[in-house]
Amino acid sequence: IGVHGGLVGQEAVTLDEVGDQHHLGHIRLAGERWLATTSGPNIDAGRSVFVTAVRGTTLEVWPVDMGSIEAPDGADGRMA
């Protein structure tokens, strides 16, 4: 899994709007600022998100309040 594999399932907060891979935003996770993207609709600043995947130094996230039914694997904090 490596060092970054432990980030999947963690909860973070968006620092600015997070969009797709062409509209990256930032999140705060464990006191650090990370680049972030989402595979769903854009996520506003100040929202709680789960880390669903790690792509290099960019974290893919999903909003906590969107529920796990529509969320990609790992977005509800459980491993697929």
Backbone as CSV, one residue per row, in Angstrom:
resi,resn,N_x,N_y,N_z,CA_x,CA_y,CA_z,C_x,C_y,C_z
1,ILE,0.834,-1.196,0.000,0.000,0.000,0.000,0.868,1.245,0.000
2,GLY,1.910,1.288,0.773,2.781,2.449,0.817,2.254,3.501,1.777
3,VAL,3.025,4.580,1.906,2.692,5.656,2.832,1.352,6.285,2.498
4,HIS,1.102,6.584,1.227,-0.119,7.283,0.841,-1.357,6.403,0.898
5,GLY,-1.205,5.081,0.873,-2.354,4.190,0.942,-3.153,4.368,2.226
6,GLY,-2.501,4.806,3.286,-3.173,5.048,4.554,-4.072,6.263,4.541
7,LEU,-4.002,7.077,3.494,-4.832,8.275,3.399,-6.245,7.963,2.921
8,VAL,-6.411,6.875,2.185,-7.725,6.508,1.661,-8.659,6.206,2.831
9,GLY,-9.843,6.824,2.796,-10.820,6.655,3.859,-10.744,7.723,4.932
10,GLN,-9.687,8.539,4.901,-9.546,9.608,5.884,-10.490,10.762,5.557
11,GLU,-10.933,11.474,6.576,-11.796,12.632,6.387,-10.939,13.893,6.374
12,ALA,-11.300,14.835,5.499,-10.572,16.094,5.355,-11.583,17.214,5.129
13,VAL,-11.080,18.451,4.999,-11.928,19.616,4.744,-11.398,20.348,3.524
14,THR,-12.308,20.744,2.627,-11.893,21.494,1.440,-11.520,22.920,1.843
15,LEU,-10.430,23.422,1.262,-9.974,24.789,1.524,-10.491,25.752,0.470
16,ASP,-10.763,25.234,-0.714,-11.344,26.008,-1.807,-12.156,25.033,-2.650
17,GLU,-12.772,25.515,-3.716,-13.599,24.632,-4.538,-12.746,23.532,-5.169
18,VAL,-13.235,22.301,-5.100,-12.552,21.141,-5.678,-13.398,20.635,-6.843
19,GLY,-12.771,20.519,-8.018,-13.476,20.048,-9.201,-12.797,18.842,-9.804
20,ASP,-12.947,18.694,-11.124,-12.361,17.542,-11.811,-10.855,17.731,-11.993
21,GLN,-10.228,16.842,-12.746,-8.770,16.866,-12.899,-8.241,18.133,-13.567
22,HIS,-9.126,18.902,-14.213,-8.722,20.157,-14.842,-9.025,21.360,-13.956
23,HIS,-9.656,21.124,-12.803,-10.044,22.188,-11.874,-9.730,21.748,-10.446
24,LEU,-8.435,21.525,-10.201,-7.994,21.051,-8.900,-8.258,22.087,-7.815
25,GLY,-8.500,21.589,-6.615,-8.625,22.441,-5.447,-7.678,21.945,-4.375
26,HIS,-7.917,22.365,-3.150,-7.051,21.975,-2.037,-7.886,21.512,-0.858
27,ILE,-7.318,20.572,-0.095,-7.931,20.113,1.139,-6.912,20.186,2.262
28,ARG,-7.412,20.182,3.492,-6.550,20.104,4.673,-6.765,18.731,5.282
29,LEU,-5.678,17.961,5.374,-5.718,16.608,5.926,-4.540,16.442,6.868
30,ALA,-4.827,16.106,8.106,-3.777,15.887,9.115,-2.832,17.082,9.204
31,GLY,-3.401,18.292,9.118,-2.612,19.510,9.253,-1.822,19.905,8.019
32,GLU,-1.967,19.147,6.932,-1.240,19.451,5.703,-2.190,19.826,4.577
33,ARG,-1.711,20.657,3.659,-2.489,21.078,2.490,-2.150,20.160,1.320
34,TRP,-3.198,19.606,0.674,-3.026,18.689,-0.446,-3.807,19.173,-1.655
35,LEU,-3.303,18.892,-2.857,-4.098,19.072,-4.066,-5.184,18.019,-4.061
36,ALA,-6.371,18.393,-4.571,-7.481,17.448,-4.565,-8.336,17.600,-5.808
37,THR,-8.981,16.494,-6.174,-9.908,16.443,-7.296,-11.083,15.565,-6.890
38,THR,-12.184,15.642,-7.646,-13.332,14.786,-7.380,-13.878,14.232,-8.686
39,SER,-14.471,13.054,-8.615,-15.082,12.455,-9.804,-16.571,12.787,-9.875
40,GLY,-17.069,13.491,-8.874,-18.475,13.896,-8.840,-18.609,15.381,-9.112
41,PRO,-19.714,15.969,-8.656,-19.910,17.408,-8.829,-18.883,18.196,-8.019
42,ASN,-18.632,19.451,-8.436,-17.692,20.292,-7.700,-18.094,20.384,-6.240
43,ILE,-17.096,20.515,-5.369,-17.308,20.576,-3.925,-16.865,21.954,-3.449
44,ASP,-17.753,22.656,-2.758,-17.456,23.995,-2.247,-16.422,23.970,-1.129
45,ALA,-15.822,25.132,-0.867,-14.881,25.288,0.239,-15.601,25.057,1.559
46,GLY,-14.884,24.504,2.538,-15.425,24.304,3.871,-16.242,23.040,4.052
47,ARG,-16.238,22.165,3.074,-17.023,20.921,3.143,-16.155,19.761,3.626
48,SER,-16.768,18.852,4.370,-16.079,17.628,4.803,-16.092,16.634,3.654
49,VAL,-14.962,15.991,3.427,-14.816,15.012,2.343,-14.051,13.796,2.846
50,PHE,-14.232,12.665,2.145,-13.434,11.473,2.368,-12.438,11.347,1.230
51,VAL,-11.245,10.877,1.519,-10.256,10.572,0.486,-10.613,9.203,-0.088
52,THR,-10.808,9.147,-1.417,-11.189,7.894,-2.063,-10.039,7.247,-2.831
53,ALA,-9.025,8.036,-3.197,-7.888,7.499,-3.955,-6.728,8.480,-3.885
54,VAL,-5.541,7.964,-4.153,-4.331,8.782,-4.222,-3.765,8.639,-5.619
55,ARG,-3.591,9.756,-6.313,-3.046,9.780,-7.673,-1.789,10.649,-7.653
56,GLY,-0.652,10.019,-7.394,0.595,10.779,-7.267,0.528,11.621,-6.001
57,THR,0.578,12.947,-6.162,0.482,13.854,-5.010,-0.887,14.521,-4.925
58,THR,-1.838,14.034,-5.695,-3.198,14.572,-5.691,-4.149,13.548,-5.085
59,LEU,-5.021,14.004,-4.200,-5.983,13.119,-3.559,-7.340,13.271,-4.226
60,GLU,-7.998,12.144,-4.506,-9.356,12.176,-5.028,-10.290,12.110,-3.828
61,VAL,-11.307,12.989,-3.812,-12.182,13.093,-2.656,-13.650,13.015,-3.046
62,TRP,-14.499,12.757,-2.048,-15.946,12.667,-2.223,-16.597,13.313,-1.003
63,PRO,-17.649,14.121,-1.184,-18.290,14.786,-0.037,-18.867,13.782,0.964
64,VAL,-18.680,14.036,2.233,-19.203,13.184,3.297,-20.722,13.120,3.227
65,ASP,-21.374,14.243,3.005,-22.834,14.290,3.063,-23.536,13.834,1.792
66,MET,-22.803,13.356,0.787,-23.424,12.832,-0.429,-23.875,11.389,-0.219
67,GLY,-23.430,10.763,0.859,-23.844,9.398,1.154,-22.985,8.379,0.426
68,SER,-23.033,7.148,0.900,-22.193,6.100,0.335,-22.851,5.368,-0.823
69,ILE,-24.164,5.576,-1.050,-24.855,4.865,-2.125,-24.304,5.278,-3.488
70,GLU,-24.086,6.577,-3.686,-23.595,7.076,-4.975,-22.066,7.167,-5.009
71,ALA,-21.441,7.031,-3.867,-20.009,7.268,-3.754,-19.194,6.148,-4.385
72,PRO,-18.027,6.491,-4.920,-17.126,5.469,-5.443,-16.566,4.631,-4.289
73,ASP,-15.995,3.479,-4.597,-15.409,2.614,-3.570,-14.444,3.379,-2.707
74,GLY,-14.561,3.207,-1.408,-13.662,3.867,-0.456,-14.161,5.205,0.032
75,ALA,-15.146,5.811,-0.635,-15.613,7.142,-0.258,-16.350,7.136,1.072
76,ASP,-16.886,5.999,1.483,-17.590,5.935,2.757,-16.665,5.526,3.893
77,GLY,-15.366,5.509,3.617,-14.379,5.174,4.627,-14.069,3.696,4.701
78,ARG,-14.758,2.868,3.922,-14.492,1.427,3.910,-13.735,1.077,2.644
79,MET,-12.861,0.124,2.753,-12.103,-0.329,1.589,-12.978,-1.243,0.750
80,ALA,-12.823,-1.186,-0.559,-13.620,-2.015,-1.482,-13.199,-3.461,-1.399
